[in-house]
Amino acid sequence: MSEIFRATKPSAPLRAAGTRPAKPEPSPRADVKRPAALAPSAVIDSVLAPLRETASRATLPDLTAVASATPAIPAKTITLVAPKTAATTPSTTTAPSEPEPLSPIAQIAALPGRIVNSVLEVLDITTSANGPDGPLNFAPINDALFAAFREIEDRLGLTKPPAMQEVPPKLVYNGPTTGKTPTVAQFLNAATAAYVFGGTPGDLKPFVVDGKQMESTNVLTGMSAKAWVTPEGQIIIAYQGTTGGTNLLANPLIAVSQVLTDVQVIFTDTTPQAFTDALAFQQEVEAAAIAQGYRREDIFLTGHSLGGWEASYVAQQTGLGGIAFESPGLNTTVPGNGANSGFVNILTYGDTAAYFSTDLPGLQPFVPEYVPGGGSKPHYGSIVMIGNPDAAIPLMNSAALLSTGPVGAAIFVVDILVNFLQYHLPGIQAYHLGVTPDPGVVPWLGNASGPVNADYADMTIPELQKAASDAGTLIKP
């Protein structure tokens, strides 16, 4: 265990403003086979080959079988029962057998998504650790636009440190570091895969029941999720973020429901139906997992943005562990807000979504009053901050302009939008965490600022909490 507490000193030079993250070298975990050929026929042949082999050995299954949120409108706090257990409890129970494969019919049904995703990789819309590199490169345009905006922020005085700046209370982690959980890389790749039509997260396999992967989508509420299994025999439930990414090609209407869900949580004090749908899906997965020999502590939650919101809510209600990426605060609370639970929020300095909460200062008075370590819209679970702390300064300065009139309000809206686009997407988190995106979506959009914590990628949840605590970036929710 002497190597667990790894240093968080950047293993790569900081990026200069207006540069694109360098693509990290693939880690051993990301060593998965991907369609490498660009010709459609070659892609189809590479996908159909294993299907023909599987079909020759298997028999077909039985087919019958969303105003303004200000301190003047107090947010409702629903006090719930504190979680009974954390999902990182060690156990000596034998792991279940190898996950069963998808049925031939399920593999054929997934074929169009895999072909489309191969084309999107060529168009530089998605990416994978071992996928093809297309001829298109939008990064120079992206970097030039963000560099120009940084200059505008500077000329407007938005980059000057405020006279008074709140500092969130830090959390010291004194717990064990031996809990068995998936790694940061596995969580992030599972969360990102929810955006990629036909994408598969790294070396994870689908959690299969009756020949089909357990998944759930409700177009009316905007909840969509899939369950995956790690090589270590753990289940990750990954919830989809707003817009669904390239899944819009097959299900464009869900983006409307997801945006309405975002608006409801931000501008009201209620819990949307998508969150309760997410909880219901977790319960279904848990029942099926136990039936296959998994333990409850083998089940973990993840998601990015809206998906991280949903994962946070489910963790709050059930006590399960996991990692949410760039999720805002919840409208419900439990005693302690899960500060010492097995659930963690990884948030990037400057990402607008992370500051739609009351336990981080930055967007007040647009959001309710900041309360150190809580408030009416806190996160659930400890907070690990990544990136450049100075990146949050423009948000604080632009929020202070809200009450100055229409021009100040317009500056605020534009600033939070551009900062959202710069820091919010999973590729930025992958850069700071030393994760090779597998898969990735819109890899050229965004602009990272700050150090790379390369050792974080292969850490479990307890190891991550300890490392962030030692680095002074673990925050109390």
Secondary structure, 3 states (H helix, E strand, C coil): CCCCCCCCCCCCCCCCCCCCCCCCCCCHHHCCCCCCCCCHHHHHHHHHHHHHHHHHHCCCCCCCCCCCCCCCCCCCCEECCCCCCCCCCCCCCCCCCCCCCCCHHHHHHHHHHHHHHHHHHHCCCEECCCCCCCCCCCHHHHHHHHHHHHHHHHHCCCCCCCCCCCCCCECCCCCCCCCCCCCHHHHHHHHHHCCCCCCCCCCCEECEECCEECEEEECCCCEEEEEEECCCCCEEEEECCCCCHHHHHCCCCHHHHHHHHHHHHHHCCCCCHHHHHHHHHHHHHHHHHHHCCCCHHHEEEEEECHHHHHHHHHHHHHCCEEEEECCCCCCEECHHHHCCCCEEEEEECCCHHHHCCCCCCCCCCCCCCCCCCCCCCCCCCEEEEECCHHHHHHHHHHHCCHHHCHHHHHHHHHHHHHHHHHHCCHHHHHHHHCCCCCCEECCCCCCCCCCCCHHHHHCCHHHHHHHHHHHCCEECC
